[in-house]
Each structure stands twice: as C-alpha cells, then as structure tokens.
C-alpha cells in the first residue's frame, strides 16, 4: 500500500510538471503570435497599397486608350461639338489606329512646323496622302476646326482636297491628297538655270493664275465665302503638272455672302505677307482684300526670286526691293536691267504690275480676285501703272 501511494504521488507530480511545462509553452507561443501579428498586417497593407497604385495607373492608361471610357476635356468637347455640327459636309472620320496604319506608324516625314508634323501615307485603296498631325498643346484647337470646317466646303482644282480627319481624344490629324512637287516656296528658291527662261516665266504665270482662280473661288464661288488669311509661297502646293493648290486653312474664316467686313480678333497672317490694315485700322476694315494683299506679295516674291536684284538694293528688306523695282518700272517701263530678257519681259512685267496693284495700302484700292484673273489673262497693254505701294 505504501509503495502504491508512493508510485501514485510520483505520477501526480509528473503530471503536474508536464501541465506546468505545457502552460509555459502555450504562453510563449501566444506572446510570439502577438508580437508577429502587427508586422504581418503592416506588410500586407503596404503590399495592398502598392498593388492599388499600379492597378489605378493601369486602369487610367487603359481608359485613356479607349475613347468612350476616357474623360474628355472641355476643349475636346467643344471641338467635337463644332465638328458634329458640320458632320453632313465633313469628310470621312478616321480612328487614330487607322492613321498610324496608313502612315506605317509615322515612318516618312514630309515636313514640320509650329502646327505639327506632316507624314506621308497611303489609303487602303492605294491613294497616297499627306497626313498632318497637329500639336495639341498649341492653342485651343481653333486651327483644327478651321481646317475641317472651311476646307470641307470646297471643291476646286486649285484648292487642296481634304480626304478625312481624326479626332480621337487629344489626337488630331488631317488627311489630305498627296501633292508631289512640294511648295511654291521650294520652287522659287530652287536653281532653275537649266530650265528654258521663257518656259520658266510661263510656268510662274500659270501658277499665279491658278492661285488667283483658287482665291476667286474661295471669295465668291463657295456657298459660304472663305477668307484664307495666310496666302504665301509656303502654303501653295504644286502637283505633278505644277498646278497650284491652296493649302493650310488654319487661319481661315467663314463669312456671310452679304458681309464684306469681317470681325477678326488680333492679327492673322505671316509678317511680310500680312495686310497693313491689321496694324493700321484707319486704312480700312478687314475683308477678303487682306487675301488680295497677301497674294500680291506672293506674286512679287515669285518675280524677285527669278530676277537678278541690283547689287545696290538692300535684299534684307522685303519691301525695299519692291519699291526699287517699282521706281525702275516708272522710269524705264522694263525689267531688262534685272536680267529679264526681251522674250520674258512681257510676262515678268505683267506679274510685277498685278502684284503692285494687289499690295496697295488701302483695301478699297486693291482689285478683287476676279479682276486679278482678268488682268493676268488679258493683254499687258491693258494694265496701267499702279500708284506707289509705299505705306507712308
């Protein structure tokens, strides 16, 4: 019995010891768990925050790439509303993906400027096109709207054809017919010494007539009249037959057929070609005669570009050489002293006289473009010497 009691006490003591040990271990495990839980939670929260950031970033980029999910700015909404208003006359609308495809991801650059970049492209039917991708950071989209709305209303051999446009989010592009012979500016500046002189002057005359007919159409032939406001050699394109096509309608303004004066904010045009009434309102109101002035300066630039200006003339001034040539015409009634031959003098003089009439300082004294066409196609003997074009 005594031995049994001893053995029983020993077992009880062992059980108490084990229970105590188990209790101690449970306490240690609990403390460890309590210590590791905050760290795990903090780590998970950090991971969730990082994942949330990247998910939001991916979602934004995805939404921006899909037009109907992208948040459209007020400027884009305004542009889209104007384009929609003229949708019945607007050309085909292309998606930006189609623009990238037709240009082979903007592979061949034709030219660059403050407006954006022009790329060469090809439509699915094989037609070559020039794609102007506009800089969306510049302006409020007025240039884009002007081009789409104004040129959509035109159809003339001497006005470049707008085949389509793209307005997808901030992406804006204009798709034109491709005109292969570059600009009139390039034609004037290129060395043509190997070309027959008479043929050269007849070509220049033909270009001047073509641009005049294009402007006559814009001013009077369209259902809604259009004033271009930026006629210059750079904005005249030449096709395979060297026929001119008026381009770049970014500054154009539509006007009613009943109104001659236009309400225009600020100056429009390029220095050297811009009509003086923009700087001197007392000369007269802004009208289509501003295009006539620009046209005259362009024609005079064509003449100057193909004659030898006397060494004593200041070639750094656009108007100085024009005034010198005017004085020479008054005195000698010829341009032969400027390297013009007897065979080419008649054509050169006609262009010179027409240009001088067009740059008269008062709009009322300038001819209409219809009259300019008549002057160019008529006899030189019918052209009178204009008054001096000097402003003051």
LINLIN-V999919 format. One record per backbone hydrogen bond with DSSP energy under -1.0 kcal/mol. CO is the residue of the C=O (numbers start at 1). NH is the residue of the N-H. E is the energy in kcal/mol with one decimal. If there is no record, write none. Layout:
co = <CO	CO>
nh = <NH	NH>
e = <E	E>
This chain:
co = <1	2	3	4	5	6	7	8	9	10	11	12	13	14	15	16	17	18	19	20	21	22	23	24	25	26	27	28	29	30	31	32	33	36	37	38	39	40	41	42	43	44	45	46	47	48	49	50	51	52	53	54	55	56	57	58	59	60	61	66	66	73	74	75	76	77	78	79	80	81	82	84	86	86	92	95	96	97	98	99	100	101	102	103	108	111	115	116	117	118	118	119	121	123	127	128	129	130	131	132	133	135	141	142	143	144	145	146	147	150	151	156	158	161	164	165	166	168	171	172	173	174	175	175	176	182	183	184	185	186	192	196	197	198	199	200	201	202	203	204	205	206	207	208	209	210	211	212	213	214	215	216	217	217	218	225	227	232	233	233	233	235	236	237	238	239	243	245	246	249	253	270	270	275	276	276	280	281	286	287	288	289	290	291	292	293	294	295	296	297	298	299	300	301	303	304	310	313	314	317	319	320	321	322	323	324	325	326	327	328	329	335	335	336	338	341	344	345	346	347	348	349	350	351	352	353	354	355	357	362	363	368	369	370	371	372	373	374	379	380>
nh = <5	6	7	8	9	10	11	12	13	14	15	16	17	18	19	20	21	22	23	24	25	26	27	28	29	30	31	32	33	34	35	36	37	40	41	42	43	44	45	46	47	48	49	50	51	52	53	54	55	56	57	58	59	60	61	62	63	64	65	69	70	77	78	79	80	81	82	83	84	85	86	87	89	90	165	99	100	101	102	103	105	104	122	107	120	118	135	113	133	110	111	131	129	126	123	178	121	176	119	174	117	138	145	146	147	148	149	150	151	153	154	159	246	177	175	94	173	171	168	134	166	132	163	164	130	238	187	188	189	190	195	200	201	202	203	204	205	206	207	208	209	210	211	212	213	214	215	216	217	218	219	220	221	222	226	255	253	235	184	185	236	247	184	245	181	242	239	237	160	252	227	273	274	278	279	280	283	284	262	290	292	293	294	295	296	297	298	299	300	301	302	303	304	305	306	307	313	315	317	321	323	324	325	326	327	328	329	330	331	332	333	338	340	339	308	345	348	349	350	351	352	353	354	355	356	357	358	359	360	365	366	372	373	374	375	376	377	378	382	383>
e = <-2.7	-2.2	-2.5	-2.6	-2.5	-2.3	-2.2	-2.3	-2.6	-2.2	-2.4	-2.4	-2.2	-2.3	-2.6	-2.5	-2.4	-2.9	-2.3	-2.2	-2.3	-2.4	-2.0	-2.0	-2.6	-2.3	-2.2	-2.2	-2.5	-2.5	-1.7	-2.0	-2.0	-2.0	-2.4	-2.5	-2.2	-2.5	-2.5	-2.3	-2.3	-2.5	-2.4	-2.3	-2.6	-2.6	-2.2	-2.1	-2.4	-2.6	-2.2	-2.6	-2.4	-2.4	-2.2	-2.3	-2.7	-2.7	-1.3	-1.6	-1.6	-2.2	-2.3	-2.4	-2.5	-2.0	-2.0	-2.6	-2.4	-1.7	-1.2	-1.5	-1.4	-1.4	-2.2	-1.6	-2.3	-1.8	-2.6	-1.4	-4.0	-1.3	-1.9	-2.6	-2.4	-3.1	-2.9	-2.3	-3.1	-3.3	-1.5	-3.5	-2.4	-1.9	-2.8	-1.4	-2.7	-3.0	-3.1	-2.4	-2.1	-1.1	-2.2	-3.0	-2.3	-2.3	-2.8	-2.5	-1.7	-1.4	-1.5	-1.8	-2.8	-2.0	-3.1	-3.3	-2.0	-2.1	-2.2	-2.0	-2.8	-2.9	-2.4	-1.6	-2.1	-2.5	-1.8	-2.7	-2.1	-1.5	-1.6	-2.5	-2.3	-2.2	-2.1	-2.4	-2.3	-2.4	-2.2	-2.4	-2.4	-2.3	-2.4	-2.0	-2.4	-2.2	-2.5	-2.5	-2.2	-2.1	-2.7	-2.2	-1.3	-1.6	-2.9	-2.7	-2.3	-1.5	-1.0	-1.3	-1.3	-2.6	-2.5	-2.3	-1.9	-2.0	-2.1	-2.7	-2.3	-1.1	-2.4	-2.7	-1.2	-1.5	-1.3	-2.5	-2.4	-1.1	-3.0	-1.9	-1.2	-2.0	-2.0	-2.7	-2.4	-2.2	-2.0	-2.5	-2.3	-1.7	-1.8	-2.1	-2.9	-2.1	-1.3	-1.0	-1.9	-1.1	-1.3	-1.2	-2.8	-2.4	-2.4	-2.4	-2.5	-2.1	-2.4	-2.4	-1.9	-3.1	-2.0	-1.9	-1.3	-1.7	-2.9	-1.4	-2.4	-2.9	-2.2	-2.3	-2.2	-2.8	-2.5	-2.4	-2.2	-2.2	-1.9	-1.1	-1.1	-1.5	-1.3	-1.9	-2.1	-1.7	-2.4	-2.4	-2.2	-1.3	-1.2	-1.7>
